[in-house]
Amino acid sequence: MSHRTPSQQAALERSSTLEDQLQAAPREFRVLTGDRPTGPLHIGHYLGTLANRVRLQDLGVEVIVVIADYQVMTDRQASRQLPATVRGIVADYLAAGIDPDRSTIFTHSAVPALNELVLPFLSLVSDAELHRNPTVKAETEATGRPPTGLMLTYPVHQAADVLFCHANLVPVGLDQLPHLETTRLIARRFNERYTGSSPLFPEPDALLTATPMLAGLDGKKMSKSRGNGIALQATEDHTAAMIRRAPTDSERRITYDPIARPAIATLLDLLAAASGADPHQLADEIGDRGAGRLKQVVTEAVNELLRPVRRRRAGLAEDTSYLEGVLDTGNARARRLADRTLATVHDLLGMGYANRSTLPAASPEVDDGEVERQRAGLGSGCAVAAQP
Ligand code: TRP
């Protein structure tokens, strides 16, 4: 494990205190977390975050999950497949154990008031602060292009994700800590500037997950776009084929040495994560039987771990209308929460008049049929913007 900065260390210590509080009083917490819908969720998501979300939900914590669709617009490839990807992610969540009766799943695009919170929040951070964010820097470098305004303000959008529902706990990996700092900063500054003794927003805590980040099969960061992670929806045969193609080295005897033998260590880490055993011991057990045997054992462990999830997922994936219904219900709930928060924010900003105009107007000029036609995308044209 690489060295931790003092702030990472502090967050880890805080997380263990929070774990105690979660056990003692789960209903004091509201969790907000999410994913960008760039592709199907993989084993890294499952081990790193999905299993933890389910654990929190089952403890009795309220869990709200955003599918951050407005944050994949920059990725042309991903946005073309959005409807299927989003539905697939809903299936992944449910298969992993998220219970739609207890937890809420929604998308950015269905909750306008959440997105509107970005505007007042933008006024609370400086240009320099936005440019300093190391995660934004790293992601920008990975694209090889200068950051768009959307990319640069992603942490502010994420603050809106967390604060619209007054979440006080955000389970994250270490790379997301800078974003959470921005959320905390915005909550603090908003409260200082606009509220008196009763703050509107909690300053949410990060809950760091115990599992270290799992590398992809090629040893690089596991990501949906690199295709180096084993998807929850992959078949057992596809899983076996992916593991068979993973790089190894020429030494027969299997040992766990992340520095000298990174390719073998990547496979052993995956095996350790899937089986819950120690990688050194797993290496010893395989010993002279070599990389072929190691791959066989990894394949069995991964397929066994994912079997129940995949079984549930197969039952759900075909049921498009059920998956869409889950999302519709989640979206409606998120809209209610966001509308309420935005109304309060409007009041605090001196824009209370905005709240009056959100009441549906009984205007004789509006032909209801016209509204319906526009909704269906059949209308007279200008109300429905064309896709760029
Ligand atoms: N930034 C997260 C990611 O890239 C996804 C995300 C969007 C998120 N909004 C969030 C995570 C709010 C936690 C809280 O994976």
Residues whose N, C-alpha, C, O or C-beta is under 5 A from the ligand:
A	BS01	LIG	L32 T33 G34 D35 R36 A68 Q158 D161
